Amino acid sequence: MNVLGGELEPCSLDPPTGFYRDGLCRTEGRDPGFHVVCAIMTEEFLEFSRKVGNDLSTPRPEWRFPGLRPGDRWCVVALRWQEALEAGVAPPVVLEATHASALEFVSLEDLRAHAA
């Protein structure tokens, strides 16, 4: 289920995202990071993420990770999105592709304010 109460839509199949790399921001309790917010990458967010220790721009083939560019959609950690919000660099969010469990970490109001 997504944050709007509907069926969870795919975030991205190119590049393939999600804990299971199936395009969906879902965890089923197996993902300790809660990669449940479908975000559209921006240069500011990618730089912020790199500075806090998570380089999302560099390809990591061993993890089936192509490296991200502005405009790519990616399932990001809910708490990282909240940190970015507090730093003023939260990327746009695709609400229909953001899992309802994100609401344990961020408010629907903040997500709506950053809806793509």
C-alpha positions in Angstrom: 0.0 0.0 0.0 1.2 3.5 -0.7 1.1 6.6 1.5 -2.2 7.6 -0.1 -3.9 4.3 0.7 -3.8 2.9 -2.8 -1.9 0.1 -4.5 1.9 0.7 -4.4 3.1 1.7 -7.9 6.6 1.0 -9.3 9.2 3.6 -8.5 11.8 2.7 -11.2 12.7 -0.3 -13.4 15.5 1.6 -15.1 17.5 1.7 -13.0 15.9 -1.1 -11.0 15.3 0.1 -7.5 14.0 -1.1 -4.2 15.4 -3.5 -1.6 14.5 -6.4 -3.9 15.5 -4.5 -7.1 12.0 -5.1 -8.4 11.1 -1.5 -8.9 9.0 -1.2 -5.7 9.8 0.7 -2.5 8.8 -2.2 -0.2 10.5 -4.0 2.6 8.3 -6.7 4.2 10.4 -6.1 7.3 13.6 -7.4 5.7 15.2 -4.1 4.9 16.7 -2.5 8.1 17.1 0.8 6.2 13.5 1.1 5.2 14.1 2.2 1.5 10.5 3.1 1.1 10.4 6.7 -0.2 10.3 7.0 -4.0 12.3 10.1 -4.7 13.4 11.8 -7.9 17.1 12.5 -7.6 18.4 16.1 -7.6 22.0 17.3 -7.7 21.5 18.8 -4.2 20.2 15.6 -2.7 22.9 13.4 -4.3 25.6 15.8 -3.0 23.9 15.8 0.5 23.8 12.0 0.5 27.4 11.8 -0.5 28.4 14.2 2.3 26.6 12.1 4.9 28.3 8.9 3.8 26.1 7.4 1.1 27.4 8.0 -2.3 24.5 7.3 -4.7 26.3 8.7 -7.8 29.2 6.2 -8.1 28.3 2.9 -9.9 28.7 -0.2 -7.7 28.2 -3.2 -10.1 28.8 -5.7 -7.3 25.5 -4.5 -5.7 23.7 -4.1 -9.1 23.9 -0.4 -8.5 24.3 1.7 -11.7 25.0 5.1 -9.9 22.3 7.7 -10.0 21.9 11.0 -11.9 19.5 13.9 -11.4 16.1 12.9 -12.7 16.5 9.2 -11.8 13.9 7.7 -9.4 15.2 5.7 -6.5 13.8 4.2 -3.3 15.6 6.1 -0.5 15.8 5.5 3.2 12.9 7.2 4.9 15.1 8.7 7.7 17.6 10.0 5.1 14.8 11.7 3.3 13.7 13.3 6.6 17.3 14.4 7.2 17.4 15.9 3.7 14.1 17.7 4.5 15.6 19.2 7.6 18.7 20.3 5.6 16.5 22.0 3.0 17.5 19.5 0.2 14.6 17.0 0.2 14.1 15.6 -3.3 10.6 15.4 -4.9 8.6 12.4 -4.0 6.3 10.1 -6.0 3.5 9.5 -3.5 1.9 6.6 -5.4 5.2 4.8 -5.3 6.1 5.6 -1.7 5.3 2.8 0.7 2.9 3.4 3.6 5.5 2.4 6.1 7.3 5.7 5.3 4.7 7.4 7.5 6.4 5.8 10.5 9.4 8.2 9.9 8.0 11.2 7.9 4.7 13.0 7.9 2.3 12.8 5.0 2.1 16.6 5.1 5.8 16.9 4.4 5.6 14.2 1.7 2.7 16.0 0.0 4.6 19.3 0.2 7.4 17.6 -1.9 5.1 15.6 -4.2 6.3 15.4 -7.8 
